[in-house]
Amino acid sequence: MLRVVLHVIARDVRLALRRPADVCSTLFFFMLVASLFPLGVGPETEVLRRLAPGVIWVGALLATLLSLPRMFAEDFYDGTLEQLALAPYPLGLAVLGKTLAHWLVSGLPLALIAPLLGLQFDLPPEALMILAFAVFIGTPALSGIGAIGAALTLGLRGGGVLLSLLVLPLYISVLVFGAGAVDAAAGGLDPAAHLFFLAALAVGGLAFAPWAAAAALRIALE
Amino acid sequence: MLSVLNLECLRGERRLFRNIGFALAAGELLFLEGKNGAGKTTLLRMLCGLTPPNAGEIRWQGEAIRRLGGDFYGQLCYLGHQNAIKEDLTPLENLCASTRLADEPIDEGAALAALEQVGLTGREDLPCRYLSQGQKRRVALARLARERRPLWILDEPFVALDAQAVAWLSGVIGAHLARGGLTVMTTHQAVEIPAASTRRLRLGA
């Protein structure tokens, strides 16, 4: 069972590495969105520090959203998804593999780059650490919830817009706790409670979302 | 082994087919025939369990395939219209990946031997985007060289293949039938496949 998940991850990551432009575009989008704010708001460090957690998290949400339509579309159009649906193991396992692969190529790079972006907002070092960690444990939830949306809108015309309407409201809890953790750290408070909530969302997202997404994919394949 | 009872398919207001029924035993080959749009691909997808029928039932060894689920998929090899290969991967990577995703991994040596059989020697390390249509089809078909699952469902497997590849594929299907396998396929070409028993089902007649 675990072997199948690993095979799917290995294949998807290999495909992503063959086409680095897709990964890079998500990353550059994130960097640009987060960098526009200091330029637009001006150099008052007090204001920037106040804005930073929310702005960076919204950037991460939008960047994840940008990469979601690709999650199943290619497999759907080239017939791979049919083969996955006809494999002797539950389709949910393959979706779990694809979700984890999506996190590796889109969520993880966001977590690595987030502290650098935080520097532009004059965040204190301890808040930068917490920011990276919060994005690190929060993005699996984004990939999981996003997988459901991507599966539901698969093959629809104008699916991209519908996808954002479906998924963004579900991202609110991740945004609230993610930004809350950084806020708390910047204010000298203990961010543990926020981080626990983020971790719970991530575990829940990875445990339940693949099965819901798999059910949606089966409908798309009919 | 495979039996189909009173199958019916509706597409919106239109009825594609109804009262389709047949039983296929080990070693038998079934050709699905019919005009474009007669519902051949739909019927094949129903036999796989991808599309639920509007009425009727499909049974594998006496059990409804919906109840068998993964146990049935482990007996089935389906090759659809699309090749299910990735343009960015090489034929070797594609073959290894597709067998792994089917949970029947083969090692590199076996994969190279299969690619040699379909005449792709020397192209193993070329990304599939540089291959011709027929060569891509061969990459997808290479899986059949080592496939030992009893039920093969093939949708237009001969499309885009040259005479040599058609002969190879006919031989592979013949060998599969001789081992006691079952094959359901569609094709618009006249091909000779050595089989103990060949049957034809015409849709939309």
Interface residues (C-beta under 8 A of the other chain):
Chain A: R3 V4 H7 V8 R11 R14 L15 R18 R19 E74 Y77 D78 G79 T80 E82 Q83 L84 A85 L86 A87 P88 Y89 P90 A94 L221 E222
Chain B: C48 G49 L50 T51 P52 G70 D71 Y73 G74 L76 Y78 G80 H81 Q82 N83 A84 I85 K86 D88 L89 E93 A97 S98 R100 L101 A102 D103 P105 P127
